[in-house]
Amino acid sequence: MSPSPSPADLATPPAALSGGIEDAGDDAATDAPPARTLLVWDAPNIDMSLGSLLGTRPTSAFRPRFDAVGRWLLGEAGPEGVAEATVFTNVVPGSTEIVRPWVEALRNVGFAVFAKPKVVEDSDVDEDMLAHIELRRSEGGLAHVVVASGDGRAFREPLESLVAQGITVTVIGFREYAAFAVASEIVDFLDLEDIDGVFREPLPRVSLDTLPDDGAWLPPLRSLRSLLER
């Protein structure tokens, strides 16, 4: 997993955490609730996908900046809408002191964090994310759901159901792993790296789907000598 993050990093730590930001526009008294844009960020899954993409633990240069994500979300919501950003994460026993600075940094940016102990292998946060989406849908005014997940396949049917109800759905992730969202005709896809300022440096990625005409080298993800260590 990633090294211990500092509040300045505002990045996804190796221990998969989650948080969210909420910002309302002018709360005029109306019968209908204001349009809400909801981000749910699957921190364990995004962290795992980023590590796979890099072939190593991400350094601070390659950890996503949540302030940039928050500004993007506010732009999606518009000045009159409500933007709510939430990060869902697991906390491995014994990692509290490593995780706390990252969680507090997220909260200071305006994200809410749902943290769940990783007590058994299937202590995932998928159901918690879906429950929060359903809560906001049932309250009315939900206009746009943004799911940040490495693949998003676990959310496919619920997200397609939202689209059928007239709610815009966007999946944020990495094109190398989000095949379902990239190919979908009803769910929008946005590569995380395409959000302005989300990474301090370009990710060292080469996709077989976007090779330049003159070809490209795909470097090894580990040393050949590691074969002798197995």
C-alpha positions as CSV (number, residue, x, y, z in Angstrom):
1,M,0.0,0.0,0.0
2,S,1.0,3.6,-0.3
3,P,3.3,5.3,2.3
4,S,1.7,7.2,5.1
5,P,0.0,10.3,3.6
6,S,0.2,13.8,4.9
7,P,-2.7,16.2,5.0
8,A,-1.1,18.2,2.2
9,D,-1.2,15.2,0.0
10,L,-5.0,14.8,-0.1
11,A,-4.4,11.5,-1.7
12,T,-5.7,8.0,-1.5
13,P,-3.8,6.0,1.0
14,P,-2.9,2.3,0.8
15,A,-5.4,1.6,3.5
16,A,-8.5,2.5,1.4
17,L,-10.4,5.3,3.1
18,S,-13.4,7.3,2.0
19,G,-14.8,10.9,2.4
20,G,-17.2,13.3,0.9
21,I,-17.8,17.1,0.3
22,E,-21.1,18.8,0.4
23,D,-21.7,22.4,-0.8
24,A,-25.1,23.9,-1.4
25,G,-25.9,26.8,-3.6
26,D,-28.4,29.5,-2.6
27,D,-31.0,27.7,-0.4
28,A,-34.1,29.4,-1.5
29,A,-37.3,28.0,0.0
30,T,-38.9,26.0,-2.7
31,D,-41.2,23.0,-2.8
32,A,-38.7,20.9,-4.8
33,P,-35.2,20.1,-3.3
34,P,-32.3,21.6,-5.2
35,A,-30.6,19.4,-7.8
36,R,-27.9,17.2,-6.1
37,T,-24.7,15.9,-7.6
38,L,-23.4,13.1,-5.5
39,L,-19.9,11.6,-5.6
40,V,-19.2,8.3,-4.0
41,W,-15.5,7.3,-4.0
42,D,-14.6,3.7,-3.5
43,A,-11.2,4.3,-1.9
44,P,-10.0,0.7,-1.6
45,N,-10.8,-0.1,-5.2
46,I,-9.3,3.1,-6.6
47,D,-6.2,2.6,-4.5
48,M,-5.8,-1.0,-5.7
49,S,-6.3,0.0,-9.4
50,L,-3.8,2.8,-9.1
51,G,-1.2,0.5,-7.6
52,S,-1.8,-2.0,-10.4
53,L,-1.5,0.7,-13.0
54,L,1.8,2.0,-11.6
55,G,3.1,-1.5,-10.8
56,T,4.2,-0.1,-7.4
57,R,3.1,1.9,-4.4
58,P,2.1,5.4,-5.5
59,T,4.3,8.3,-4.4
60,S,2.8,11.6,-3.5
61,A,3.1,12.7,-7.1
62,F,0.8,9.9,-8.2
63,R,-1.9,10.2,-5.5
64,P,-5.1,11.9,-6.5
65,R,-5.7,15.4,-5.1
66,F,-9.2,15.6,-3.7
67,D,-9.2,19.4,-3.8
68,A,-9.1,19.1,-7.6
69,V,-11.8,16.4,-7.5
70,G,-13.9,18.7,-5.3
71,R,-13.6,21.7,-7.7
72,W,-14.6,19.5,-10.6
73,L,-17.6,18.2,-8.7
74,L,-18.7,21.8,-7.9
75,G,-18.4,22.6,-11.6
76,E,-20.7,19.7,-12.4
77,A,-23.3,20.8,-9.9
78,G,-23.3,24.4,-10.9
79,P,-23.8,27.4,-8.7
80,E,-27.4,26.6,-7.9
81,G,-27.0,22.9,-7.2
82,V,-25.8,20.9,-4.2
83,A,-22.5,19.1,-4.5
84,E,-21.9,16.2,-2.0
85,A,-18.6,14.3,-2.0
86,T,-18.2,11.2,0.0
87,V,-15.3,8.7,0.3
88,F,-15.9,5.2,1.5
89,T,-13.0,3.2,3.0
90,N,-11.9,0.3,5.0
91,V,-9.6,0.7,8.0
92,V,-7.3,-2.2,8.7
93,P,-6.8,-2.9,12.4
94,G,-3.6,-1.3,13.6
95,S,-3.5,1.3,10.8
96,T,-5.5,4.1,12.6
97,E,-2.6,6.4,13.1
98,I,-1.5,6.1,9.5
99,V,-5.0,6.7,8.2
100,R,-6.1,9.5,10.5
101,P,-4.2,12.3,8.8
102,W,-5.6,11.4,5.4
103,V,-9.1,11.3,6.8
104,E,-8.8,14.6,8.5
105,A,-7.3,16.2,5.3
106,L,-10.3,15.0,3.3
107,R,-12.8,16.4,5.9
108,N,-11.0,19.7,5.9
109,V,-11.4,19.9,2.1
110,G,-15.1,19.3,2.5
111,F,-15.5,15.6,1.9
112,A,-17.5,13.3,4.2
113,V,-15.8,10.0,5.1
114,F,-17.5,6.7,5.8
115,A,-14.9,4.4,7.4
116,K,-15.5,0.7,8.1
117,P,-13.2,-1.7,9.9
118,K,-11.7,-4.4,7.7
119,V,-12.4,-7.2,10.1
120,V,-13.0,-10.0,7.6
121,E,-12.1,-10.5,3.9
122,D,-15.6,-9.4,2.7
123,S,-15.9,-6.3,4.8
124,D,-16.2,-4.2,1.6
125,V,-18.0,-0.9,1.4
126,D,-19.9,-1.6,-1.9
127,E,-23.2,-2.1,-0.1
128,D,-22.7,1.0,2.0
129,M,-22.0,3.1,-1.1
130,L,-25.2,1.7,-2.8
131,A,-27.2,2.4,0.4
132,H,-26.1,6.0,0.5
133,I,-27.0,6.5,-3.2
134,E,-30.4,5.0,-2.6
135,L,-30.9,7.3,0.4
136,R,-30.2,10.4,-1.6
137,R,-32.4,9.1,-4.5
138,S,-35.3,8.5,-2.1
139,E,-35.0,12.0,-0.7
140,G,-35.6,13.5,-4.1
141,G,-33.6,16.0,-6.2
142,L,-30.8,13.6,-7.1
143,A,-29.7,14.7,-10.6
144,H,-26.2,13.2,-11.1
145,V,-24.4,10.3,-9.4
146,V,-20.7,10.0,-9.8
147,V,-19.1,6.7,-8.8
148,A,-15.3,6.6,-8.5
149,S,-14.3,3.0,-8.7
150,G,-11.5,1.0,-10.3
151,D,-13.9,-1.2,-12.4
152,G,-17.5,-0.3,-11.3
153,R,-18.9,-3.7,-12.3
154,A,-20.4,-4.3,-8.9
155,F,-22.5,-1.1,-9.5
156,R,-23.6,-1.8,-13.0
157,E,-27.2,-2.8,-12.5
158,P,-28.0,-0.2,-9.8
159,L,-26.4,2.6,-11.9
160,E,-28.2,1.6,-15.0
161,S,-31.4,1.6,-13.0
162,L,-30.7,5.2,-12.0
163,V,-30.2,6.2,-15.6
164,A,-33.6,4.7,-16.4
165,Q,-35.1,7.0,-13.8
166,G,-33.6,10.1,-15.6
167,I,-30.6,10.4,-13.3
168,T,-27.2,11.1,-15.0
169,V,-24.5,8.6,-14.0
170,T,-20.8,9.0,-14.4
171,V,-18.1,6.4,-13.5
172,I,-14.7,7.8,-12.7
173,G,-11.7,5.4,-12.9
174,F,-8.9,4.3,-15.2
175,R,-9.8,3.3,-18.8
176,E,-7.5,0.2,-18.5
177,Y,-9.8,-1.3,-15.9
178,A,-13.3,0.2,-16.3
179,A,-14.3,-1.8,-19.4
180,F,-18.0,-1.8,-18.5
181,A,-18.2,2.0,-18.2
182,V,-16.0,2.7,-21.2
183,A,-18.2,0.5,-23.4
184,S,-21.5,1.6,-21.9
185,E,-24.0,3.5,-24.1
186,I,-25.9,4.9,-21.1
187,V,-23.3,5.4,-18.4
188,D,-20.8,8.2,-18.9
189,F,-17.1,7.5,-18.2
190,L,-14.4,9.9,-17.2
191,D,-10.7,8.9,-16.8
192,L,-9.5,10.1,-13.4
193,E,-6.4,11.6,-15.0
194,D,-8.6,13.8,-17.2
195,I,-9.8,15.8,-14.2
196,D,-7.7,19.0,-14.2
197,G,-5.0,19.0,-11.5
198,V,-5.9,15.7,-10.0
199,F,-2.3,14.4,-10.3
200,R,0.8,16.4,-9.8
201,E,2.6,14.6,-12.6
202,P,1.3,12.6,-15.6
203,L,0.8,8.9,-14.8
204,P,3.4,6.7,-16.5
205,R,0.8,4.7,-18.4
206,V,0.8,3.2,-21.9
207,S,-2.5,1.7,-23.1
208,L,-2.7,-0.9,-25.8
209,D,-5.9,0.9,-26.9
210,T,-4.1,4.2,-27.5
211,L,-0.7,3.3,-28.9
212,P,1.0,5.9,-31.0
213,D,1.6,5.1,-34.7
214,D,5.3,4.5,-34.1
215,G,4.7,2.2,-31.2
216,A,5.6,2.5,-27.5
217,W,7.6,0.6,-24.9
218,L,5.7,-1.0,-22.0
219,P,8.2,-1.3,-19.2
220,P,8.3,-4.3,-16.8
221,L,6.2,-3.9,-13.7
222,R,8.9,-5.6,-11.6
223,S,12.4,-6.8,-11.8
224,L,13.2,-10.0,-13.7
225,R,15.3,-11.0,-10.7
226,S,12.1,-11.2,-8.6
227,L,11.5,-14.6,-10.3
228,L,14.3,-16.0,-8.1
229,E,12.6,-14.8,-5.0
230,R,9.4,-16.8,-5.5
